[in-house]
Amino acid sequence: MSVYTPAEVVEETGFSLDTLRYYEKIGLLERVGRNAAGQRRFSQEEVGWLGTLRCLRDTGMPIRQMQRFAELVRAGDHTIPDRIKLLEEHDRQVRAQIDNLTERQSYIHNKISYYRSIL
């Protein structure tokens, strides 16, 4: 089984050491294993889970909702319908953000065209 140092996890996930500690503290990460010297060592599974958290965070999911998702995952497969519901709701919010940004981008493109037309 592969294990990763905190520095390797930082590089892999883009999360800071402080964020990793915080995620462990608030329960987004289960208690991370440690070596004999007491230094954190992350499993491949934990690094994969952090990839999921990165995606959720980068798409604007609030911490509380991420915590709820983590609880559902840990509770077992019988929570899959609830996970789907949570992710579908988040997907609707992401879609709304994309639509809003697309609309804003169109406005910017129109301004660029206008300014070019008066040059």
N, C-alpha and C positions, 0 to 999 in steps of 0.2 A: 504494500500500500504506500502510495506517495504521500509525503508530508511536505508542507510549505512553510517557510518562515514568514513572519509578518511582512518583511520587506518584499518578498516574492509575491505575496498576496496584494500588497499595495500596487506593485507594478502590473500585476495581472488584471486587477479589478478597477484601478483608478481611485479607489477609496483611500483616504488618509488613515494613518494609524489611529488617530483620534476617533475617526468615524467607526473603524472596526471595533475599538473598545466600547464606544457608545452603543453600537448595534448589539454587542454582547450584553451590555448592562441592561438594555431595555427589552431584551429577549428576542430580537430579530435573528440573532445567532444564538444557538444553544451554547452552553459552556464549552469553550474551545479547549482542546487538549493541550497539555504542556509536557515538555521534556523534563529530564531529571533536574535540570537547572532552573526549572520553573518558567521557561520561556514558551510562549504560545507556539503551537504547531498546528497548522490547518490541514485538514484532509482534503482530498480531491472533491468529495461531496460538499464540503463547506465552501470551497472555492466556486463550485457550480451554483450553490445556493446564493452566494454573493453576486454571481452573474445575473440571477433572477432579480435580486434586490436592486442591482444597478439599473436594469431595464425598467422596473417599476418606478424607481426614484427619478430616472431621467425622463420619464413620461408624466411626471407630476403627481404620482400617487402619494397622498399624505401618509405620514409615519403611522398614524393610527390604523389606517386601512392596510398598510403593509404588515403591521402587527397582527391584525385579524387574519390576513392571508397566512401568515406563519403559523398561527394557532390552528387554523384549519388543516394545513399540511401535516402538522405534527399529530393531529387527532386521528388521522388515518383516511383510508380510501372512501369510507362512508360519507366523507365531507366533500367529495368531488362535485356534486351538484351545487353546493354552496360556493365552492371555489370558482366554478364556471360563472355563477351569477355575479360574484364579486368582480371577476375579470371582464365580464361583458359590460358591466356598469363602467368600469374604468376605460374600457375600449370606447364606449360612447363619449366619455369625456375627452379622450385623446382625439377622437374624430372631430368633436366640436372645436378643439384647439386648432387642429389642422385646417378646418374650414375657415376659422377666424383668421389664421395666418395667411391663408391663400387669398382671402378677401383683402387683407392689408397689403399683401404683396402686389395685388392687382392695382391698388391705389398708387403704390410706389411706382410701378411700371408706367401708369398713366402720367404721373408727375414727370418722370424721366422723359417720356415722349413729348410732353408739353414743353419742357425746357429745351429739348433738342430742336423743337419746331421753331422756337423764337431766336435761335442762334443765327 
